Amino acid sequence: MPDSRSHRGPDPRDEALFAPGAIPPMRGAVADLSWLLGRGYAEASSLKLVGDRHRLAERQRKAVMRSSCADDRLADRLRRRLGPGTLRGRPLRIDGFNVLTTVEAALGGAVVIRGRDGSLRDIAGMHGTYRRVEETRPAIARIGEALAGLGVGPCCWLLDRPVSNSGRLRGILLDFAAEAGLDWTAELPFDPDAELAARPGGPDDGAVVASADSQVLDHCGPWFPLAAFVVERAVPGARLVDLSDTSTPARPSLAEGRPGQ
């Protein structure tokens, strides 16, 4: 059936699945899965083991998977993660669908998950299709306001060419940038993740990646959790579920503007 949704809104099951009493077992599952991943166990079998142990539903397991990472990868991500005070004048390469759909989901009242590395991620996923929803334009506007406030340099949005409607979204982004006087470009590569992770100019070329994709974050150079920054500052009613476990190093809220300053 064609996708007729007009909102990036909540799943009706989430009221129970992410109720306050459901969070401690999920945090325990994040800790357990991260421990297993750090010892080389396969993700799929480890997630099944952990999910069965904590009696998690499928959507809860997906949230746990997106929140987990091995300790060594966590330390490496945090070492390269930049704070908002370090971005002025620096070019930004934005993982377009990854950032935009998370902000759209937060605006639409869907659950967004905070993982161990401080990034926010939604649960829905793309599945090869993107549909503009009522939250699209407000999400782009909030991202634009945040980037202007941070004083970043030129921004390049990377959108997956194989995803349907990626060309239309490119037009929306460029039209918004022209109206708002923002220095944005938008490209349609076949594999944005590979380009974001490539570090084409080396670690000192000044470019910063904005993404919450785990594969990107494990290979890119300096990065910034843009979706988390926008949601924490500009979506006060967001349904944010924090699955950071107790082994996560202490870190201030991104909304406070302290990291990296």
C-alpha positions in Angstrom: 0.0 0.0 0.0 1.2 3.6 -0.7 2.5 5.6 2.3 -0.2 8.1 3.1 1.1 9.4 6.4 1.1 13.2 6.8 3.0 13.2 10.1 6.2 11.6 11.4 4.2 10.8 14.5 4.1 8.3 17.4 3.4 4.6 17.1 0.4 3.8 19.3 2.3 1.0 21.0 5.0 3.3 22.3 2.9 4.7 25.2 3.4 1.3 26.9 6.7 0.2 25.4 8.5 3.3 26.5 6.7 4.1 29.7 8.9 5.0 32.7 8.8 1.5 34.1 10.1 0.0 30.8 13.2 2.2 30.7 15.4 0.5 33.4 15.3 -3.0 31.7 16.1 -1.3 28.4 19.1 0.5 29.9 20.3 -2.8 31.3 19.9 -4.3 27.9 22.0 -1.5 26.4 24.8 -2.2 28.9 24.6 -6.0 28.2 24.6 -5.6 24.4 27.4 -3.1 24.5 29.5 -5.6 26.7 28.9 -8.4 24.2 29.7 -6.2 21.2 32.9 -5.2 22.9 34.0 -8.8 23.0 33.4 -9.6 19.4 30.0 -11.3 19.5 27.7 -10.9 16.5 25.1 -8.1 16.8 22.1 -10.1 15.7 22.6 -13.1 18.0 23.6 -10.8 20.9 20.5 -8.7 20.5 18.3 -11.8 20.5 20.0 -13.0 23.7 19.8 -9.7 25.4 16.2 -9.0 24.2 15.0 -12.4 25.4 16.8 -12.0 28.8 15.1 -8.6 29.4 11.8 -9.7 27.7 11.8 -6.8 25.3 9.4 -6.2 22.4 10.6 -5.8 18.9 10.5 -2.0 19.0 12.3 -2.0 22.3 15.0 -4.2 20.8 15.4 -1.8 17.9 15.9 1.1 20.3 18.4 -0.9 22.3 20.4 -1.8 19.2 20.5 1.8 18.1 21.6 3.0 21.5 24.4 0.5 22.1 28.1 0.4 21.1 31.2 -1.3 22.5 33.3 0.6 25.1 36.3 1.1 22.7 34.1 2.5 20.0 32.3 4.8 22.4 35.6 6.2 23.6 36.7 6.8 20.1 33.5 8.5 19.1 33.6 10.8 22.2 37.2 11.7 21.4 36.2 13.0 18.0 32.9 14.5 19.0 32.9 18.3 18.9 31.0 20.7 21.1 28.9 23.6 19.7 31.5 26.2 20.6 34.0 24.7 18.2 32.0 24.9 15.0 32.1 28.6 14.0 33.4 29.0 10.5 33.9 25.3 9.9 32.3 23.5 6.9 29.6 21.0 7.8 28.7 17.8 5.9 25.2 16.7 6.9 23.9 13.2 6.7 20.6 14.6 5.4 18.0 11.9 5.9 19.5 10.8 9.2 19.4 14.3 10.7 16.1 15.5 9.2 14.0 12.5 10.0 15.1 12.5 13.6 14.0 16.2 14.0 10.8 15.5 12.1 10.0 12.6 14.5 10.7 14.7 17.6 8.4 17.4 16.2 5.7 14.9 15.4 5.7 13.4 18.9 7.4 10.2 18.1 9.9 8.6 20.5 13.5 9.6 20.0 16.2 7.6 21.7 19.4 8.9 23.3 22.2 6.4 23.0 25.5 5.9 24.7 27.4 8.4 22.5 24.9 11.2 23.2 23.3 11.1 19.7 19.5 11.0 19.2 18.0 8.5 16.9 14.4 7.7 15.8 13.0 4.2 15.6 11.1 4.2 12.4 13.9 3.9 9.8 13.7 4.9 6.1 13.2 1.6 4.2 14.2 3.2 0.9 11.4 5.8 0.8 11.1 9.3 2.0 7.8 11.1 2.2 7.5 14.8 3.0 5.3 15.3 6.1 3.9 18.3 7.9 7.0 18.4 10.1 9.4 18.6 7.2 9.5 22.4 6.8 9.5 23.2 10.6 12.3 20.7 11.0 14.4 22.3 8.3 13.7 25.7 9.8 14.8 24.7 13.2 18.0 23.1 11.8 18.7 26.3 9.8 18.2 28.4 12.9 20.5 26.2 14.9 23.2 26.3 12.2 23.0 30.0 11.8 23.3 30.4 15.6 26.4 28.2 15.7 28.0 30.2 12.9 29.1 27.2 11.0 30.7 27.6 7.5 29.1 26.3 4.3 26.9 23.3 4.8 26.6 20.4 2.3 23.6 18.1 2.7 24.1 14.6 1.4 20.9 12.7 0.4 20.8 9.1 -0.7 20.1 9.2 -4.5 18.4 5.7 -4.4 15.8 6.9 -1.8 12.6 8.0 -3.5 11.9 11.7 -3.4 15.5 12.6 -2.6 15.6 15.0 -5.5 12.4 16.7 -4.3 13.9 17.1 -0.8 17.1 18.6 -2.3 14.9 21.2 -4.0 13.1 22.0 -0.7 16.4 22.4 1.1 17.9 24.7 -1.5 14.7 26.8 -1.7 14.8 27.2 2.1 18.4 28.2 2.0 17.9 30.8 -0.7 15.0 32.3 1.3 16.9 32.3 4.5 20.2 33.5 3.1 22.1 30.3 4.2 25.2 28.9 2.5 23.8 25.4 1.7 24.4 23.0 -1.0 22.8 19.6 -1.5 24.2 16.5 -3.3 22.7 13.2 -4.2 25.4 10.5 -4.0 24.6 6.9 -4.2 26.3 6.1 -0.9 26.4 9.2 1.4 27.7 7.0 4.3 30.9 6.1 2.4 31.5 9.8 1.6 30.8 10.9 5.2 33.1 8.3 6.6 35.9 8.8 4.1 37.8 11.7 5.7 38.8 13.0 2.2 41.0 15.8 3.4 42.5 14.1 6.4 41.7 14.8 10.1 42.8 18.5 9.8 40.8 19.7 6.8 38.3 21.4 9.0 35.2 19.6 7.8 32.8 18.3 10.4 30.2 15.5 9.9 26.7 15.8 11.3 25.3 12.3 11.7 24.0 9.7 14.2 24.7 6.7 11.9 26.9 4.3 13.8 28.8 3.2 10.7 29.6 6.8 9.9 30.5 7.7 13.4 32.9 4.8 13.7 34.9 5.9 10.7 34.5 9.6 10.1 36.7 12.4 11.4 35.4 15.1 13.8 31.6 15.0 14.1 28.7 16.8 15.8 25.4 15.4 17.0 23.3 18.0 15.2 19.9 16.3 15.6 20.4 16.1 19.3 21.5 19.7 19.5 18.4 20.9 17.6 15.9 18.7 19.5 17.3 19.6 22.9 17.2 23.3 22.2 14.2 23.7 19.9 11.7 20.9 20.5 10.9 21.3 24.2 8.0 18.7 24.1 10.1 16.0 22.5 9.4 12.4 23.7 13.1 11.8 24.5 13.9 8.4 26.0 17.4 8.3 27.5 18.9 4.8 27.2 22.4 5.9 28.2 23.7 3.3 30.7 25.8 3.9 33.8 29.1 3.0 32.0 28.7 6.1 29.8 31.2 8.8 30.7 29.7 11.9 32.3 28.8 14.6 29.8 26.9 17.8 30.0 23.7 18.4 28.0 24.3 19.5 24.5 21.7 22.2 25.1 24.0 23.8 27.7 26.6 24.5 25.0 29.5 23.3 27.1 31.2 20.3 25.3 34.4 21.2 23.5 34.4 24.8 24.8 
